[in-house]
Amino acid sequence: MANQENPFLNVDFQKMMAEFKMPGIDADALMNAQQKNIEAITAANQLAAEGMQAIGKRQAELFQQTIEESQKALGDLMAQGAPEERVAKQAETVKTTIERTVSNIREISEMLAKSNQEAFDVINKRIAESLDEVQSLTGKK
């Protein structure tokens, strides 16, 4: 099978736009705006990826912490003691575990919301700038 080269990889779009002149269109400004759009998308993707890495790292830390605490709680529950004490200790352990789980879920949710908001802010800012650029290109304010 012949190795075909992608014809779009080696295209100089600025040169192509400069040769394709349209009245009333500033090709350089248009290309500059598109470059800024690509940069904004790249920055938003980077922020999202960093956010996901931080969330994954935190989830791994919480999982490790949960394993350690579960082992300790199991050891405490196996200790000698009156049945009433063991039931009370087990109930307290379950309550603590549920509270910690809710807190951990809240923390991860907040991290996710923050990460999404940061990425959205980059895109939103670029959209506002892009609208301003369109207005200036058309001469309307």
N, C-alpha and C positions, 0 to 999 in steps of 0.2 A: 504494500500500500504506500502510495507516495505521501511524503510529508508536506502538507500544504501550510503555507504561512498565512497568518491572519492579516488581511489587508488593512485592518483598522489600527494595528499596533504601531505602524511606522508613519502615521499621518500627522503632519504638522497642521493642526486645526487653525492656528492663527494665520498661517500663510494662506490656507485655503479660504478662510473668511475674508482675508484682505483682497484676494483675487475675485471673490464673489461679492461685488459691491451692490448694495441695495440703497436706494435713495432714502435719506432720513435715518439710516441705521449706522451707528458708530460700532463697527466690528470689534475694535479694540476694547471699547467699554463693555460690549456684550461678552467677549471672551474673558475679560477681567472679572465680570460678575459671575460667570460660570466657574471660574477658578476659585473665587471666594466661596461659592456654594459647595464645591468639592472639599475645600478645606474645612468648612463648617461640618459637613457630614463626617469627615475623617475625625475631627475633634470630638464630635458627639459619640461616634463609635468607640473611640479610645476611652472616653469617660465611662461609657457603658461597660466596656471590657474590664476596666480597672474596678468598677463597682462590683461586677460579678466575681472577680478574683477576691476582693475583700470579703464579700458575702461567703464565698466558698471557704475561705480561710477561717472566718469566724464560726461557720457551721462545724468545721472540723474541730476547732477548739472546744466548742460546746459539746460535741459528741464525746470527745476525750474526757472532758470534765464529768459528763453524765456517767460514763463507764466507771470512772474512779469513785464517784459518789455512790453509785449503785453497789459496787463491790463492798464499800464501807458499810452501807446500810444493811446489806445482806449479812455481813459479819455481825453487826449489832443485833439483828433480829435473831440470829442463831445462838446468841449468848444465853446463858442460863438465866432464868427468872420466872416469876409467877406468870401463868397464862394471861392474867389481866394486864400485867405490865407489857407483855409481848404484843398483845392486841392494841393497846394504847400506843405503843412505839410504832407499830405497823401503820396505824391510822395517821399518826403524825408524819411518818415518812411519805405516805401517799399524798397527804395534803401539801407537804413541802415540794414534792416532785411536781405536782400539778401547778403550783404557783410558779415554780422555776420554769416549767415548760411554757406557760403563758407569757412570762417575762421574756424568755428567749425568742419566742415567736414574734412578740412585739418588737424586740430589738432588730431581728432580721427584716421584718416588714418595714421598719423605719429606715434601715440601711438601703433597702431596695427602692423605697420611695425617694430617698435623697439622690440616689444614683440616677434614677429615671428623670428626676427634676433637673439635675445638672445637665444631662444630655439634651433634654427638651429645651432648656434655656439657651443653649448654644444654637439650636436650630431656630427657635423663635426669634432670637436676636438677628440671625442672618435673614430671616424672612422680612423682618421690619426694615433692615438695611436694603434688601433687594427691592422692596416697594419704593423706598426713597430713591434708589438708583433709577428705577423705571420712570418715576416722576421727573427726575432731572433730565433723563434722556429725551423725554417727550416735551420738555420745556414747561411742564405744568407743575404748579406748587399748590 
